[in-house]
Amino acid sequence: MALGTMSAQITDFSNRADPYPLYAALRKSPVTRQDDGSYLVSTYYEVRSLANDPRLSNDLRNRAPGAGGPAVAEEDTNLPPSFLFHDPPEHDRLRNTTMRPFGPPHSPRFLHDMRDDIARIITDLLDALDGKDEVDVVEDFAYPLPVTAICRILGVPREDEPRFHGWADIVASVLDPSQGKEKVQDARRELGAYLSDLIEAKRRHPGSGILGPLAQETGPNGSMSTAELASTSMLLLIAGHETTVNLISNATLTLLRHPDILKRFQTEPGLVVPLVEEVLRYEPPVQFIPFTVALSDIDIAGTTIPKGAQVWLLLASANRDPKRFEDPDRFDPDREDNQHLGFYTGIHYCFGAPLARMEAQLALPHLFRRIKNPRLMADPPPYRANPVLRGPRHLPVAIDGLAA
């Protein structure tokens, strides 16, 4: 296997259903230079170290001229980059401002107070399956749940929620190094125009959701401009939606592939917390981070990554590193010391992680309590094109009806 072309193989759709043999081959050399001059980092301790290293930047303007690696479609649009593509101190200003209405310490009950609303969305989605003997877990459940939830969190009017369903997949392709930028940029412009109008309306009449408080924020970090807040809202759409779609879908697929664990889960609802954590390790919703840049020469694992080089941090590979996890290819919700990288680490740790965890921990017990005798109809199922945000595009499951 030619390691110099491994990035192309990882992004090749033919490997989407099972990229893990590629990662195993890469781990024989923790840091691998690609033919285009980018570097793949595949082992747990090296990924964790670099993700917390201030010499690694998320600001793509720091790439050396002519450096290899994929472009990212947040570039070259009429909106500024989101805080995901900033370094401190600008990253900290934008992220800390966004956190004020979203969570602790300023709004410690925000997510807790969302639980009942999310539970109602789950119940409504499952009730709609009544009378069916076949369901698509992605289309019927895992996809509409988080996009509806993030619209409520942002304060999007309910009549506009269906428009976000159409934008979500396209905008998420901003992280996909295998896709062209034009389609994503068009969607970002369209969504950006909608959000800018909504933000201006929220400045006058805050209403529900976090956009109102953010539009009027004048705290110690200062206020965000309309363009900054629109860009941040798009990031929240990805962080609060795409990760959860894949988490719920990957968890459902994994449980159906492990009927002994599924049977136990149906009688032990308390298993959901470690089960979700093990899914995050075993089948993480974010497979890798392909856009970091070395700010200086970095010596790691016997390799020097030169200043300006683009670096891919392979989270899914790190999560199956046998030097960190015993028997890493085995799905084990009883695994101890499960310090996975499913939501990344460091200052760019996934902003939507608490929301994704809560939604999955509520959704999975309800789903497997209600659907009777679920069976996979295709294995592997058809996967989404995006290699970064990896999960089934459809997950057809046969059922024997719905429990009350």
Protein Blocks (a to p, Z undefined) as FASTA:
>chain_A
ZZklmmmmmmpmklmmmmmlmmmmmmmpmbacdfkopacdfbfklmmmmmmpckbcfbfk
lpcehiacdddfkgoiabdcdfklcccfklmmmmmmmmmmmmcfklmmlmmmmmmmmmmm
mmmmmmmmgoiabdcfklmmmmmmmmmmmmmmnopafklmmmmmmmmmmmmmmmmmkbcf
klmmmmmmmmmmmmmmmmmmmmmmnmgajklmmmmgccfnopadfklmmmmmmmmmmmmm
mmmmmmmmmmmmmmmmmmmlmmmmmmmmmlmmmmmmmmmmmmcfblbdckbccfbdcdee
hiacdehiacdddfklmmmcfklmghklbccfkbghiacfknogajllcfklmmmmmmmm
mmmmmmmmmpghiacfbdcddddfblklgcdfbdcdddebjaZZ
